[in-house]
C-alpha cells in the first residue's frame, strides 16, 4: 500500500512543481505527517525530491511535458480554462459523486487549486445564464 501512495506523492510533486507542505501531502494521501516524511526519505533516495522549510518539491525534468507528449489523446488540462471545462464535463457526464482527491490526482493538481477551479467553474456557469 505504501508504495502506491509513494508513487501518488511523487506524481503530485512532479505535476505541480510548487512547494507542498507536509500537511497538504498528508491530506492528499490520507496518511499521517510522519508517514509523509517517511515517504519523502524513500523518494529522496531514488528521485530528485528536495525539502525545505516550505515542504517538499520535485526538482527534475518537467513531468507534465512528458505526460502530455506520451498521451496525446488524453490531454491533461494545463490552463485555468481547460481545467474549468474538464471539471464541468466531468460533473455533467458522471452520475455518481466525485471525490475531490481522486479528481485532483486525475488532473495532477492540488486539492486547494481544484477548489479554486470549482469556484471559477461556478462563476463561469453563472455568467452563462
MOPAC internal coordinates of N, CA, C and O (Angstrom, degrees):
PM7 1SCF
backbone

  N    0.0000 0     0.00 0     0.00 0    0    0    0
  C    1.4430 1     0.00 0     0.00 0    1    0    0
  C    1.5291 1   111.37 1     0.00 0    2    1    0
  O    1.2310 1   120.43 1   138.10 1    3    2    1
  N    1.3223 1   116.79 1   -41.90 1    3    2    1
  C    1.4578 1   119.39 1  -176.65 1    5    3    2
  C    1.5297 1   111.64 1   -65.79 1    6    5    3
  O    1.2310 1   120.14 1   146.24 1    7    6    5
  N    1.3210 1   117.34 1   -33.76 1    7    6    5
  C    1.4628 1   119.89 1   179.16 1    9    7    6
  C    1.5284 1   110.82 1   -62.95 1   10    9    7
  O    1.2310 1   120.41 1   140.53 1   11   10    9
  N    1.3170 1   116.82 1   -39.47 1   11   10    9
  C    1.4648 1   121.83 1   178.19 1   13   11   10
  C    1.5334 1   110.22 1   -63.97 1   14   13   11
  O    1.2310 1   120.59 1   136.46 1   15   14   13
  N    1.3167 1   116.47 1   -43.54 1   15   14   13
  C    1.4634 1   120.56 1  -179.92 1   17   15   14
  C    1.5269 1   111.05 1   -70.89 1   18   17   15
  O    1.2310 1   119.87 1   147.39 1   19   18   17
  N    1.3204 1   117.84 1   -32.61 1   19   18   17
  C    1.4661 1   120.24 1   174.69 1   21   19   18
  C    1.5239 1   110.24 1   -62.74 1   22   21   19
  O    1.2310 1   120.78 1   137.11 1   23   22   21
  N    1.3304 1   116.11 1   -42.89 1   23   22   21
  C    1.4750 1   119.83 1   177.32 1   25   23   22
  C    1.5265 1   110.89 1   -63.92 1   26   25   23
  O    1.2310 1   120.74 1   141.19 1   27   26   25
  N    1.3236 1   116.19 1   -38.81 1   27   26   25
  C    1.4579 1   120.80 1   178.55 1   29   27   26
  C    1.5336 1   110.25 1   -63.18 1   30   29   27
  O    1.2310 1   120.75 1   138.57 1   31   30   29
  N    1.3191 1   116.18 1   -41.43 1   31   30   29
  C    1.4650 1   121.32 1   177.66 1   33   31   30
  C    1.5238 1   110.18 1   -64.51 1   34   33   31
  O    1.2310 1   120.54 1   135.02 1   35   34   33
  N    1.3222 1   116.57 1   -44.98 1   35   34   33
  C    1.4568 1   120.73 1   179.55 1   37   35   34
  C    1.5251 1   111.00 1   -62.46 1   38   37   35
  O    1.2310 1   120.27 1   137.62 1   39   38   37
  N    1.3328 1   117.10 1   -42.38 1   39   38   37
  C    1.4666 1   120.22 1   178.84 1   41   39   38
  C    1.5188 1   111.56 1   -61.43 1   42   41   39
  O    1.2310 1   120.36 1   139.51 1   43   42   41
  N    1.3256 1   116.92 1   -40.49 1   43   42   41
  C    1.4615 1   119.91 1   177.39 1   45   43   42
  C    1.5240 1   110.37 1   -63.87 1   46   45   43
  O    1.2310 1   120.50 1   133.18 1   47   46   45
  N    1.3262 1   116.64 1   -46.82 1   47   46   45
  C    1.4598 1   119.99 1  -179.40 1   49   47   46
  C    1.5239 1   112.06 1   -63.48 1   50   49   47
  O    1.2310 1   120.35 1   144.41 1   51   50   49
  N    1.3191 1   116.95 1   -35.59 1   51   50   49
  C    1.4602 1   120.26 1   178.74 1   53   51   50
  C    1.5221 1   111.72 1   -71.88 1   54   53   51
  O    1.2310 1   120.38 1   142.17 1   55   54   53
  N    1.3131 1   116.88 1   -37.83 1   55   54   53
  C    1.4596 1   119.77 1  -174.50 1   57   55   54
  C    1.5210 1   113.39 1   -80.99 1   58   57   55
  O    1.2310 1   120.11 1   147.14 1   59   58   57
  N    1.3074 1   117.39 1   -32.86 1   59   58   57
  C    1.4594 1   121.82 1   179.66 1   61   59   58
  C    1.5190 1   106.65 1  -120.89 1   62   61   59
  O    1.2310 1   120.59 1   -81.67 1   63   62   61
  N    1.3236 1   116.49 1    98.33 1   63   62   61
  C    1.4604 1   121.27 1  -168.33 1   65   63   62
  C    1.5233 1   114.15 1   -80.88 1   66   65   63
  O    1.2310 1   120.09 1  -167.64 1   67   66   65
  N    1.3292 1   117.44 1    12.36 1   67   66   65
  C    1.4659 1   119.98 1   172.68 1   69   67   66
  C    1.5218 1   109.28 1   -75.39 1   70   69   67
  O    1.2310 1   121.11 1    -8.52 1   71   70   69
  N    1.3166 1   115.48 1   171.48 1   71   70   69
  C    1.4531 1   120.75 1   175.27 1   73   71   70
  C    1.5224 1   109.40 1   -73.40 1   74   73   71
  O    1.2310 1   120.54 1   -39.26 1   75   74   73
  N    1.3209 1   116.58 1   140.74 1   75   74   73
  C    1.4641 1   122.42 1   178.87 1   77   75   74
  C    1.5233 1   108.43 1  -124.85 1   78   77   75
  O    1.2310 1   121.12 1   -56.17 1   79   78   77
  N    1.3259 1   115.46 1   123.83 1   79   78   77
  C    1.4590 1   119.80 1  -178.42 1   81   79   78
  C    1.5273 1   110.71 1   -72.67 1   82   81   79
  O    1.2310 1   121.32 1   -19.09 1   83   82   81
  N    1.2971 1   115.08 1   160.91 1   83   82   81
  C    1.4616 1   121.32 1   177.54 1   85   83   82
  C    1.5283 1   109.49 1   -59.78 1   86   85   83
  O    1.2310 1   120.48 1   138.94 1   87   86   85
  N    1.3220 1   116.69 1   -41.06 1   87   86   85
  C    1.4601 1   120.71 1  -179.25 1   89   87   86
  C    1.5298 1   111.03 1   -63.52 1   90   89   87
  O    1.2310 1   120.20 1   136.05 1   91   90   89
  N    1.3227 1   117.22 1   -43.95 1   91   90   89
  C    1.4635 1   121.16 1   178.48 1   93   91   90
  C    1.5284 1   110.60 1   -60.77 1   94   93   91
  O    1.2310 1   120.71 1   134.88 1   95   94   93
  N    1.3151 1   116.24 1   -45.12 1   95   94   93
  C    1.4557 1   120.30 1  -179.57 1   97   95   94
  C    1.5211 1   111.86 1   -67.57 1   98   97   95
  O    1.2310 1   120.36 1   143.56 1   99   98   97
  N    1.3205 1   116.91 1   -36.44 1   99   98   97
  C    1.4704 1   119.20 1   179.51 1  101   99   98
  C    1.5237 1   110.74 1   -66.66 1  102  101   99
  O    1.2310 1   119.96 1   143.04 1  103  102  101
  N    1.3257 1   117.67 1   -36.96 1  103  102  101
  C    1.4711 1   120.63 1   175.97 1  105  103  102
  C    1.5180 1   110.06 1   -68.29 1  106  105  103
  O    1.2310 1   120.56 1   135.03 1  107  106  105
  N    1.3157 1   116.54 1   -44.97 1  107  106  105
  C    1.4652 1   121.51 1  -179.65 1  109  107  106
  C    1.5293 1   111.62 1   -59.47 1  110  109  107
  O    1.2310 1   120.73 1   137.89 1  111  110  109
  N    1.3192 1   116.22 1   -42.11 1  111  110  109
  C    1.4669 1   120.95 1  -176.77 1  113  111  110
  C    1.5248 1   113.42 1   -90.88 1  114  113  111
  O    1.2310 1   120.68 1   169.78 1  115  114  113
  N    1.3237 1   116.30 1   -10.22 1  115  114  113
  C    1.4648 1   122.51 1  -176.97 1  117  115  114
  C    1.5307 1   110.79 1    58.71 1  118  117  115
  O    1.2310 1   121.71 1  -130.05 1  119  118  117
  N    1.3279 1   114.34 1    49.95 1  119  118  117
  C    1.4611 1   121.70 1   177.27 1  121  119  118
  C    1.5302 1   108.12 1  -136.40 1  122  121  119
  O    1.2310 1   120.25 1    -5.23 1  123  122  121
  N    1.3157 1   117.13 1   174.77 1  123  122  121
  C    1.4660 1   121.17 1   178.73 1  125  123  122
  C    1.5319 1   110.45 1   -78.57 1  126  125  123
  O    1.2310 1   121.48 1   -17.12 1  127  126  125
  N    1.3366 1   114.77 1   162.88 1  127  126  125
  C    1.4700 1   120.27 1   176.52 1  129  127  126
  C    1.5337 1   110.67 1   -58.72 1  130  129  127
  O    1.2310 1   121.04 1   139.99 1  131  130  129
  N    1.3114 1   115.62 1   -40.01 1  131  130  129
  C    1.4633 1   120.85 1  -179.65 1  133  131  130
  C    1.5328 1   111.22 1   -62.01 1  134  133  131
  O    1.2310 1   120.58 1   141.33 1  135  134  133
  N    1.3352 1   116.49 1   -38.67 1  135  134  133
  C    1.4637 1   120.46 1   179.14 1  137  135  134
  C    1.5277 1   110.53 1   -66.94 1  138  137  135
  O    1.2310 1   120.14 1   141.36 1  139  138  137
  N    1.3397 1   117.35 1   -38.64 1  139  138  137
  C    1.4696 1   120.81 1   176.56 1  141  139  138
  C    1.5191 1   109.68 1   -59.53 1  142  141  139
  O    1.2310 1   120.33 1   136.83 1  143  142  141
  N    1.3161 1   116.97 1   -43.17 1  143  142  141
  C    1.4624 1   120.63 1   179.34 1  145  143  142
  C    1.5277 1   111.38 1   -63.97 1  146  145  143
  O    1.2310 1   120.80 1   144.48 1  147  146  145
  N    1.3301 1   116.07 1   -35.52 1  147  146  145
  C    1.4662 1   120.50 1   176.77 1  149  147  146
  C    1.5361 1   109.89 1   -66.58 1  150  149  147
  O    1.2310 1   120.64 1   136.68 1  151  150  149
  N    1.3319 1   116.38 1   -43.32 1  151  150  149
  C    1.4665 1   120.04 1   177.38 1  153  151  150
  C    1.5228 1   110.37 1   -60.60 1  154  153  151
  O    1.2310 1   120.64 1   138.94 1  155  154  153
  N    1.3336 1   116.39 1   -41.06 1  155  154  153
  C    1.4566 1   120.05 1   179.24 1  157  155  154
  C    1.5183 1   111.16 1   -59.40 1  158  157  155
  O    1.2310 1   120.28 1   135.39 1  159  158  157
  N    1.3223 1   117.06 1   -44.61 1  159  158  157
  C    1.4698 1   120.10 1   179.89 1  161  159  158
  C    1.5214 1   110.94 1   -56.93 1  162  161  159
  O    1.2310 1   120.77 1   136.08 1  163  162  161
  N    1.3310 1   116.14 1   -43.92 1  163  162  161
  C    1.4668 1   120.18 1   179.36 1  165  163  162
  C    1.5265 1   110.54 1   -65.56 1  166  165  163
  O    1.2310 1   120.31 1   134.95 1  167  166  165
  N    1.3389 1   117.01 1   -45.05 1  167  166  165
  C    1.4617 1   120.76 1  -177.75 1  169  167  166
  C    1.5219 1   112.03 1   -68.63 1  170  169  167
  O    1.2310 1   120.29 1   145.91 1  171  170  169
  N    1.3083 1   117.05 1   -34.09 1  171  170  169
  C    1.4607 1   120.58 1  -179.82 1  173  171  170
  C    1.5277 1   111.39 1   -66.17 1  174  173  171
  O    1.2310 1   120.23 1   150.88 1  175  174  173
  N    1.3287 1   117.16 1   -29.12 1  175  174  173
  C    1.4633 1   120.80 1   178.09 1  177  175  174
  C    1.5263 1   111.19 1   -70.96 1  178  177  175
  O    1.2310 1   120.42 1   143.27 1  179  178  177
  N    1.3447 1   116.80 1   -36.73 1  179  178  177
  C    1.4691 1   121.13 1  -172.11 1  181  179  178
  C    1.5224 1   114.44 1  -106.21 1  182  181  179
  O    1.2310 1   119.99 1   161.33 1  183  182  181
  N    1.2992 1   117.63 1   -18.67 1  183  182  181
  C    1.4665 1   121.09 1  -174.55 1  185  183  182
  C    1.5303 1   109.64 1  -129.36 1  186  185  183
  O    1.2310 1   121.47 1    -6.67 1  187  186  185
  N    1.3057 1   114.79 1   173.33 1  187  186  185
  C    1.4498 1   120.31 1   177.47 1  189  187  186
  C    1.5235 1   108.87 1   -93.20 1  190  189  187
  O    1.2310 1   120.55 1  -103.53 1  191  190  189
  N    1.3107 1   116.56 1    76.47 1  191  190  189
  C    1.4610 1   122.97 1   177.64 1  193  191  190
  C    1.5177 1   106.69 1  -116.51 1  194  193  191
  O    1.2310 1   120.76 1   -49.80 1  195  194  193
  N    1.3297 1   116.15 1   130.20 1  195  194  193
  C    1.4538 1   120.10 1  -179.13 1  197  195  194
  C    1.5228 1   109.68 1  -116.79 1  198  197  195
  O    1.2310 1   121.41 1   -17.73 1  199  198  197
  N    1.3240 1   114.90 1   162.27 1  199  198  197
  C    1.4573 1   119.55 1   178.08 1  201  199  198
  C    1.5314 1   109.48 1  -130.41 1  202  201  199
  O    1.2310 1   121.81 1   -23.10 1  203  202  201
  N    1.3184 1   114.14 1   156.90 1  203  202  201
  C    1.4564 1   121.40 1   175.08 1  205  203  202
  C    1.5203 1   107.40 1  -156.25 1  206  205  203
  O    1.2310 1   120.60 1     8.42 1  207  206  205
  N    1.3281 1   116.47 1  -171.58 1  207  206  205
  C    1.4567 1   119.34 1   177.92 1  209  207  206
  C    1.5270 1   111.23 1   -66.77 1  210  209  207
  O    1.2310 1   120.04 1   164.75 1  211  210  209
  N    1.3493 1   117.52 1   -15.25 1  211  210  209
  C    1.4626 1   122.04 1   179.39 1  213  211  210
  C    1.5204 1   112.56 1   -85.75 1  214  213  211
  O    1.2310 1   120.04 1   164.78 1  215  214  213
  N    1.3154 1   117.53 1   -15.22 1  215  214  213
  C    1.4584 1   121.64 1  -179.69 1  217  215  214
  C    1.5159 1   111.12 1   128.20 1  218  217  215
  O    1.2310 1   121.10 1    42.96 1  219  218  217
  N    1.3305 1   115.51 1  -137.04 1  219  218  217
  C    1.4594 1   121.49 1  -176.99 1  221  219  218
  C    1.5140 1   110.35 1  -120.17 1  222  221  219
  O    1.2310 1   121.69 1   -27.23 1  223  222  221
  N    1.3430 1   114.38 1   152.77 1  223  222  221
  C    1.4549 1   120.46 1  -176.76 1  225  223  222
  C    1.5192 1   109.39 1  -152.73 1  226  225  223
  O    1.2310 1   121.13 1   -37.83 1  227  226  225
  N    1.3210 1   115.44 1   142.17 1  227  226  225
  C    1.4609 1   120.75 1   173.50 1  229  227  226
  C    1.5124 1   107.85 1   -81.10 1  230  229  227
  O    1.2310 1   120.43 1   -44.12 1  231  230  229
  N    1.3243 1   116.79 1   135.88 1  231  230  229
  C    1.4540 1   120.88 1  -176.24 1  233  231  230
  C    1.5224 1   110.67 1  -127.04 1  234  233  231
  O    1.2310 1   120.64 1  -135.05 1  235  234  233
  N    1.3226 1   116.37 1    44.95 1  235  234  233
  C    1.4509 1   120.86 1  -179.54 1  237  235  234
  C    1.5177 1   111.59 1  -123.04 1  238  237  235
  O    1.2310 1   120.01 1    17.94 1  239  238  237
  N    1.3397 1   117.59 1  -162.06 1  239  238  237
  C    1.4624 1   120.71 1  -179.77 1  241  239  238
  C    1.5229 1   111.30 1   -64.88 1  242  241  239
  O    1.2310 1   120.74 1   -22.17 1  243  242  241
  N    1.3085 1   116.19 1   157.83 1  243  242  241
  C    1.4599 1   121.69 1  -177.29 1  245  243  242
  C    1.5206 1   111.22 1   -62.95 1  246  245  243
  O    1.2310 1   120.73 1   -68.04 1  247  246  245
  N    1.3114 1   116.21 1   111.96 1  247  246  245
  C    1.4634 1   122.53 1  -178.32 1  249  247  246
  C    1.5168 1   111.44 1   -72.31 1  250  249  247
  O    1.2310 1   120.52 1   141.61 1  251  250  249
  N    1.3277 1   116.61 1   -38.39 1  251  250  249
  C    1.4647 1   120.69 1  -178.90 1  253  251  250
  C    1.5339 1   110.44 1   -59.12 1  254  253  251
  O    1.2310 1   120.28 1   139.00 1  255  254  253
  N    1.3284 1   117.08 1   -41.00 1  255  254  253
  C    1.4585 1   120.91 1   179.38 1  257  255  254
  C    1.5310 1   110.57 1   -63.58 1  258  257  255
  O    1.2310 1   120.27 1   137.63 1  259  258  257
  N    1.3216 1   117.08 1   -42.37 1  259  258  257
  C    1.4635 1   121.43 1   179.21 1  261  259  258
  C    1.5239 1   110.15 1   -62.60 1  262  261  259
  O    1.2310 1   120.10 1   134.76 1  263  262  261
  N    1.3190 1   117.41 1   -45.24 1  263  262  261
  C    1.4578 1   121.33 1  -179.52 1  265  263  262
  C    1.5209 1   110.90 1   -63.41 1  266  265  263
  O    1.2310 1   120.15 1   134.40 1  267  266  265
  N    1.3173 1   117.31 1   -45.60 1  267  266  265
  C    1.4609 1   120.37 1  -177.81 1  269  267  266
  C    1.5199 1   112.03 1   -65.81 1  270  269  267
  O    1.2310 1   120.04 1   145.66 1  271  270  269
  N    1.3221 1   117.53 1   -34.34 1  271  270  269
  C    1.4556 1   119.75 1   178.23 1  273  271  270
  C    1.5233 1   111.44 1   -72.18 1  274  273  271
  O    1.2310 1   119.81 1   147.55 1  275  274  273
  N    1.3188 1   117.96 1   -32.45 1  275  274  273
  C    1.4581 1   120.34 1  -177.52 1  277  275  274
  C    1.5208 1   112.89 1   -85.16 1  278  277  275
  O    1.2310 1   119.54 1   158.17 1  279  278  277
  N    1.3349 1   118.48 1   -21.83 1  279  278  277
  C    1.4613 1   122.29 1  -178.38 1  281  279  278
  C    1.5174 1   110.63 1  -123.47 1  282  281  279
  O    1.2310 1   120.15 1  -115.90 1  283  282  281
  N    1.3305 1   117.31 1    64.10 1  283  282  281
  C    1.4516 1   120.08 1  -177.28 1  285  283  282
  C    1.5174 1   112.66 1   -61.31 1  286  285  283
  O    1.2310 1   119.96 1   146.69 1  287  286  285
  N    1.3505 1   117.68 1   -33.31 1  287  286  285
  C    1.4518 1   120.27 1  -179.00 1  289  287  286
  C    1.5246 1   111.92 1   -78.19 1  290  289  287
  O    1.2310 1   119.39 1   160.67 1  291  290  289
  N    1.3273 1   118.76 1   -19.33 1  291  290  289
  C    1.4579 1   122.76 1   179.67 1  293  291  290
  C    1.5299 1   108.64 1  -119.69 1  294  293  291
  O    1.2310 1   120.74 1  -104.31 1  295  294  293
  N    1.3192 1   116.20 1    75.69 1  295  294  293
  C    1.4581 1   120.71 1  -178.26 1  297  295  294
  C    1.5259 1   111.04 1   -69.81 1  298  297  295
  O    1.2310 1   120.97 1   -44.98 1  299  298  297
  N    1.2819 1   115.75 1   135.02 1  299  298  297
  C    1.4492 1   121.86 1   174.81 1  301  299  298
  C    1.5235 1   106.40 1   -87.99 1  302  301  299
  O    1.2310 1   120.07 1   -50.39 1  303  302  301
  N    1.3277 1   117.47 1   129.61 1  303  302  301
  C    1.4650 1   118.82 1  -178.15 1  305  303  302
  C    1.5239 1   111.27 1   -64.85 1  306  305  303
  O    1.2310 1   120.81 1   -55.35 1  307  306  305
  N    1.3178 1   116.06 1   124.65 1  307  306  305
  C    1.4587 1   121.14 1  -177.03 1  309  307  306
  C    1.5198 1   112.98 1  -104.35 1  310  309  307
  O    1.2310 1   120.41 1   143.10 1  311  310  309
  N    1.3142 1   116.83 1   -36.90 1  311  310  309
  C    1.4563 1   119.82 1  -176.61 1  313  311  310
  C    1.5230 1   110.57 1   -92.45 1  314  313  311
  O    1.2310 1   121.24 1   -13.70 1  315  314  313
  N    1.3160 1   115.23 1   166.30 1  315  314  313
  C    1.4606 1   120.96 1   178.87 1  317  315  314
  C    1.5294 1   110.56 1   -59.08 1  318  317  315
  O    1.2310 1   120.50 1   134.56 1  319  318  317
  N    1.3141 1   116.64 1   -45.44 1  319  318  317
  C    1.4654 1   120.72 1  -179.01 1  321  319  318
  C    1.5297 1   111.73 1   -65.27 1  322  321  319
  O    1.2310 1   120.03 1   138.76 1  323  322  321
  N    1.3297 1   117.56 1   -41.24 1  323  322  321
  C    1.4657 1   120.64 1   177.85 1  325  323  322
  C    1.5291 1   110.91 1   -61.99 1  326  325  323
  O    1.2310 1   120.33 1   139.83 1  327  326  325
  N    1.3278 1   116.97 1   -40.17 1  327  326  325
  C    1.4586 1   120.44 1   179.09 1  329  327  326
  C    1.5258 1   111.55 1   -66.87 1  330  329  327
  O    1.2310 1   120.51 1   139.89 1  331  330  329
  N    1.3297 1   116.63 1   -40.11 1  331  330  329
  C    1.4687 1   120.33 1   177.41 1  333  331  330
  C    1.5209 1   110.01 1   -59.39 1  334  333  331
  O    1.2310 1   120.18 1   130.59 1  335  334  333
  N    1.3240 1   117.26 1   -49.41 1  335  334  333
  C    1.4607 1   120.77 1  -178.86 1  337  335  334
  C    1.5299 1   111.63 1   -66.29 1  338  337  335
  O    1.2310 1   120.58 1   143.41 1  339  338  337
  N    1.3217 1   116.49 1   -36.59 1  339  338  337
  C    1.4650 1   119.95 1   178.74 1  341  339  338
  C    1.5305 1   110.28 1   -63.08 1  342  341  339
  O    1.2310 1   120.94 1   132.98 1  343  342  341
  N    1.3378 1   115.80 1   -47.02 1  343  342  341
  C    1.4684 1   120.64 1  -179.59 1  345  343  342
  C    1.5235 1   110.48 1   -63.61 1  346  345  343
  O    1.2310 1   120.15 1   134.98 1  347  346  345
  N    1.3199 1   117.32 1   -45.02 1  347  346  345
  C    1.4673 1   119.93 1   179.10 1  349  347  346
  C    1.5232 1   111.59 1   -61.59 1  350  349  347
  O    1.2310 1   120.16 1   135.87 1  351  350  349
  N    1.3269 1   117.30 1   -44.13 1  351  350  349
  C    1.4681 1   120.68 1   177.97 1  353  351  350
  C    1.5224 1   110.97 1   -62.68 1  354  353  351
  O    1.2310 1   120.52 1   140.55 1  355  354  353
  N    1.3123 1   116.62 1   -39.45 1  355  354  353
  C    1.4657 1   120.93 1   179.14 1  357  355  354
  C    1.5321 1   110.40 1   -64.04 1  358  357  355
  O    1.2310 1   120.64 1   134.81 1  359  358  357
  N    1.3290 1   116.38 1   -45.19 1  359  358  357
  C    1.4647 1   120.48 1  -179.51 1  361  359  358
  C    1.5297 1   111.81 1   -64.16 1  362  361  359
  O    1.2310 1   120.46 1   144.01 1  363  362  361
  N    1.3158 1   116.72 1   -35.99 1  363  362  361
  C    1.4671 1   121.13 1  -178.94 1  365  363  362
  C    1.5267 1   111.50 1   -75.56 1  366  365  363
  O    1.2310 1   120.35 1   142.24 1  367  366  365
  N    1.3131 1   116.94 1   -37.76 1  367  366  365
  C    1.4661 1   120.34 1  -171.45 1  369  367  366
  C    1.5254 1   115.09 1   -87.44 1  370  369  367
  O    1.2310 1   119.79 1   165.37 1  371  370  369
  N    1.3294 1   118.00 1   -14.63 1  371  370  369
  C    1.4586 1   121.08 1  -176.90 1  373  371  370
  C    1.5208 1   109.08 1  -108.21 1  374  373  371
  O    1.2310 1   121.00 1   -48.40 1  375  374  373
  N    1.3357 1   115.70 1   131.60 1  375  374  373
  C    1.4618 1   119.25 1  -178.86 1  377  375  374
  C    1.5311 1   112.92 1   -90.32 1  378  377  375
  O    1.2310 1   120.04 1   162.46 1  379  378  377
  N    1.3148 1   117.53 1   -17.54 1  379  378  377
  C    1.4615 1   120.86 1  -179.32 1  381  379  378
  C    1.5332 1   109.86 1   -93.91 1  382  381  379
  O    1.2310 1   119.72 1   -17.52 1  383  382  381
  N    1.3245 1   118.14 1   162.48 1  383  382  381
  C    1.4688 1   120.95 1   178.05 1  385  383  382
  C    1.5273 1   111.10 1   -61.24 1  386  385  383
  O    1.2310 1   121.31 1   -30.55 1  387  386  385
  N    1.3201 1   115.09 1   149.45 1  387  386  385
  C    1.4617 1   121.06 1  -179.06 1  389  387  386
  C    1.5248 1   108.52 1  -108.44 1  390  389  387
  O    1.2310 1   120.55 1   -50.57 1  391  390  389
  N    1.3141 1   116.55 1   129.43 1  391  390  389
  C    1.4544 1   122.64 1   177.99 1  393  391  390
  C    1.5285 1   108.39 1   -83.85 1  394  393  391
  O    1.2310 1   120.17 1   -54.71 1  395  394  393
  N    1.3208 1   117.28 1   125.29 1  395  394  393
  C    1.4588 1   121.52 1  -176.79 1  397  395  394
  C    1.5330 1   111.73 1   -62.54 1  398  397  395
  O    1.2310 1   120.37 1   146.76 1  399  398  397
  N    1.3225 1   116.90 1   -33.24 1  399  398  397
  C    1.4627 1   120.02 1   179.74 1  401  399  398
  C    1.5346 1   111.07 1   -69.78 1  402  401  399
  O    1.2310 1   120.72 1   139.47 1  403  402  401
  N    1.3208 1   116.23 1   -40.53 1  403  402  401
  C    1.4617 1   119.76 1   177.69 1  405  403  402
  C    1.5275 1   111.15 1   -66.46 1  406  405  403
  O    1.2310 1   121.06 1   137.33 1  407  406  405
  N    1.3362 1   115.57 1   -42.67 1  407  406  405
  C    1.4614 1   119.61 1  -179.98 1  409  407  406
  C    1.5226 1   111.15 1   -65.26 1  410  409  407
  O    1.2310 1   120.05 1   139.50 1  411  410  409
  N    1.3106 1   117.52 1   -40.50 1  411  410  409
  C    1.4608 1   119.54 1   179.02 1  413  411  410
  C    1.5270 1   111.14 1   -65.04 1  414  413  411
  O    1.2310 1   120.34 1   142.15 1  415  414  413
  N    1.3231 1   116.96 1   -37.85 1  415  414  413
  C    1.4636 1   119.99 1   176.84 1  417  415  414
  C    1.5261 1   110.86 1   -68.07 1  418  417  415
  O    1.2310 1   120.87 1   144.32 1  419  418  417
  N    1.3210 1   115.93 1   -35.68 1  419  418  417
  C    1.4687 1   121.49 1  -179.38 1  421  419  418
  C    1.5217 1   111.86 1   -63.57 1  422  421  419
  O    1.2310 1   120.29 1   142.25 1  423  422  421
  N    1.3242 1   117.05 1   -37.75 1  423  422  421
  C    1.4693 1   119.59 1  -179.05 1  425  423  422
  C    1.5325 1   111.81 1  -106.40 1  426  425  423
  O    1.2310 1   120.62 1  -168.42 1  427  426  425
  N    1.3236 1   116.42 1    11.58 1  427  426  425
  C    1.4647 1   122.54 1   173.63 1  429  427  426
  C    1.5306 1   112.39 1    56.22 1  430  429  427
  O    1.2310 1   121.04 1  -123.73 1  431  430  429
  N    1.3101 1   115.62 1    56.27 1  431  430  429
  C    1.4524 1   121.26 1   174.61 1  433  431  430
  C    1.5208 1   108.92 1  -141.94 1  434  433  431
  O    1.2310 1   120.69 1   -14.02 1  435  434  433
  N    1.3013 1   116.28 1   165.98 1  435  434  433
  C    1.4670 1   119.89 1   179.66 1  437  435  434
  C    1.5224 1   110.23 1   -80.24 1  438  437  435
  O    1.2310 1   120.99 1   -18.29 1  439  438  437
  N    1.3209 1   115.71 1   161.71 1  439  438  437
  C    1.4682 1   120.18 1   178.93 1  441  439  438
  C    1.5248 1   110.40 1   -64.11 1  442  441  439
  O    1.2310 1   120.52 1   140.31 1  443  442  441
  N    1.3187 1   116.60 1   -39.69 1  443  442  441
  C    1.4635 1   119.45 1  -179.90 1  445  443  442
  C    1.5250 1   111.14 1   -63.50 1  446  445  443
  O    1.2310 1   120.26 1   141.41 1  447  446  445
  N    1.3157 1   117.10 1   -38.59 1  447  446  445
  C    1.4592 1   120.71 1   176.84 1  449  447  446
  C    1.5246 1   110.26 1   -68.65 1  450  449  447
  O    1.2310 1   120.31 1   141.98 1  451  450  449
  N    1.3199 1   117.02 1   -38.02 1  451  450  449
  C    1.4636 1   120.39 1   179.58 1  453  451  450
  C    1.5231 1   110.84 1   -65.86 1  454  453  451
  O    1.2310 1   120.08 1   144.26 1  455  454  453
  N    1.3191 1   117.44 1   -35.74 1  455  454  453
  C    1.4646 1   120.36 1   176.42 1  457  455  454
  C    1.5237 1   110.63 1   -62.42 1  458  457  455
  O    1.2310 1   120.19 1   142.90 1  459  458  457
  N    1.3120 1   117.24 1   -37.10 1  459  458  457
  C    1.4644 1   120.96 1   175.34 1  461  459  458
  C    1.5260 1   110.87 1   -64.99 1  462  461  459
  O    1.2310 1   120.80 1   141.33 1  463  462  461
  N    1.3231 1   116.08 1   -38.67 1  463  462  461
  C    1.4687 1   120.53 1   177.72 1  465  463  462
  C    1.5261 1   110.13 1   -63.49 1  466  465  463
  O    1.2310 1   120.33 1   139.81 1  467  466  465
  N    1.3365 1   116.96 1   -40.19 1  467  466  465
  C    1.4676 1   120.24 1   177.04 1  469  467  466
  C    1.5264 1   110.55 1   -59.58 1  470  469  467
  O    1.2310 1   120.51 1   137.09 1  471  470  469
  N    1.3194 1   116.63 1   -42.91 1  471  470  469
  C    1.4661 1   120.53 1   178.02 1  473  471  470
  C    1.5173 1   111.90 1   -63.06 1  474  473  471
  O    1.2310 1   120.76 1   136.92 1  475  474  473
  N    1.3449 1   116.15 1   -43.08 1  475  474  473
  C    1.4641 1   120.72 1   177.61 1  477  475  474
  C    1.5237 1   111.28 1   -64.50 1  478  477  475
  O    1.2310 1   120.72 1   141.68 1  479  478  477
  N    1.3294 1   116.23 1   -38.32 1  479  478  477
  C    1.4668 1   120.33 1   178.47 1  481  479  478
  C    1.5239 1   110.28 1   -65.51 1  482  481  479
  O    1.2310 1   120.68 1   139.28 1  483  482  481
  N    1.3177 1   116.30 1   -40.72 1  483  482  481
  C    1.4670 1   120.53 1   178.02 1  485  483  482
  C    1.5307 1   110.30 1   -61.70 1  486  485  483
  O    1.2310 1   120.06 1   134.79 1  487  486  485
  N    1.3275 1   117.50 1   -45.21 1  487  486  485
  C    1.4597 1   121.40 1   177.77 1  489  487  486
  C    1.5215 1   111.59 1   -63.10 1  490  489  487
  O    1.2310 1   120.49 1   141.46 1  491  490  489
  N    1.3189 1   116.68 1   -38.54 1  491  490  489
  C    1.4576 1   121.05 1   178.77 1  493  491  490
  C    1.5331 1   110.28 1   -61.59 1  494  493  491
  O    1.2310 1   120.49 1   133.72 1  495  494  493
  N    1.3155 1   116.67 1   -46.28 1  495  494  493
  C    1.4687 1   121.08 1  -179.45 1  497  495  494
  C    1.5221 1   110.62 1   -66.61 1  498  497  495
  O    1.2310 1   119.88 1   139.62 1  499  498  497
  N    1.3242 1   117.83 1   -40.38 1  499  498  497
  C    1.4726 1   120.79 1   177.76 1  501  499  498
  C    1.5196 1   111.55 1   -59.88 1  502  501  499
  O    1.2310 1   120.59 1   142.42 1  503  502  501
  N    1.3296 1   116.47 1   -37.58 1  503  502  501
  C    1.4714 1   120.61 1  -178.84 1  505  503  502
  C    1.5330 1   111.84 1   -73.70 1  506  505  503
  O    1.2310 1   120.13 1   162.06 1  507  506  505
  N    1.3227 1   117.36 1   -17.94 1  507  506  505
  C    1.4744 1   120.21 1   177.73 1  509  507  506
  C    1.5230 1   111.72 1   -74.37 1  510  509  507
  O    1.2310 1   120.72 1   149.10 1  511  510  509
  N    1.3319 1   116.22 1   -30.90 1  511  510  509
  C    1.4712 1   119.68 1  -175.19 1  513  511  510
  C    1.5017 1   112.86 1   -93.67 1  514  513  511
  O    1.2310 1   120.10 1   180.00 1  515  514  513

